[in-house]
Amino acid sequence: MRKGQATMFVILGIILVAVIILGFTLKDQFLDQLGQVKPLKSVKLQAEVDEVNRFVEDCLESSSKEAAYIILSNGGFTALDETNSIDVYARLVPIYYNLGQENVPTKKDLEINVAEYTSYLLEYCLLDLDSFNYEVEQKEFNLDVSIKDEINLKLELPLTITKGNDSEKIEMFYQTLELDMLTPYNEAIEIYNFIKTSPTDAELSEFVSTKDYLFASDRFNEIDVYALKFENMPIENVDIDDEFVIFPFGIKEKVEEVNVEEISDETLSYILTFPELFNSEEELVDEFEEPALEEIIDLDNEAEFGGFDVS
């Protein structure tokens, strides 16, 4: 055998070994991938499954959209009452700052509140599953909400669809709601933090002059109420009264401490009447001793009481 032929056989041998090794490697990868691929399941109730899917997705969309707008109109909260809000023209406005105590919702609070309120509305919407001409068995559901530039919803809702002798199961539903909750929320938090710096009216006006929302404020029962109206976010197909997103909040500031020695009797009377407005209630009450009734008027003088004997 010539030297050239021997070299060729060596090269062919190397190539053959490489091909065999490559073949075994690709075979293992192919088998692994094949094991991950699930065979297509024949869905006998495809039309019914599609119908239920559309119904649940519509319920999820409408419920989450209404929940999002209501929570925005509540200043980020699901529900408000007299302990954490003030009634302004039949609208409850959350008090973010109440005499030193802050109650400001976080982004995580928004997500929890949207999930909670959507679940509440969804429960009623899903009652109409009984209206189909086939049986739909429903188990308890769980809803996760993630808020970014949009609202992402993941609904775990086990359903069993039965028609005749056939049945199919559905478990997961996903929905992306093209609604920006973070812009109103972030703008409200920004101006809230600015207001806490005690700006002048001119400074506050200048601050909001470049914003993409309308700004209004008023005072109700010692509470400054602010509202941000976003006209570029119209509300459509939602069962609430507003036409646009309106994000409100209130602030109740502390009144500066008062020096007891420097105040008049009239001011002292006012402080004692409204002690919750001041920090030094106990000190003021200790310094002020209310005189006895006998020291102010003569109880024996009936004329002072319109002729009636009050002794």
Protein Blocks (a to p, Z undefined) as FASTA:
>chain_A
ZZklmmmmmmmmmmmmmmmmmmmmmmmmmmmmmmmpccddddfklmmmmmmmmmmmmmmm
mmmmmmmmmmmmnoopabdcfklccceehiacddfbgghiacdddfklmmmmmmmmmmmm
mmmmmmmmmmpcbdcddddddddddddfbccddddddddddehjbccddfbdcddddddf
klmmmmmmmmmmmmmnopafklmmmmmmmpcbdcddddeehiacdddddfklccehiacf
bfbdcdddddddddddddfklpcfklmmmmmmmmmlpmklmmmmmmpccddfklmpcfkl
mklnnopafZZ
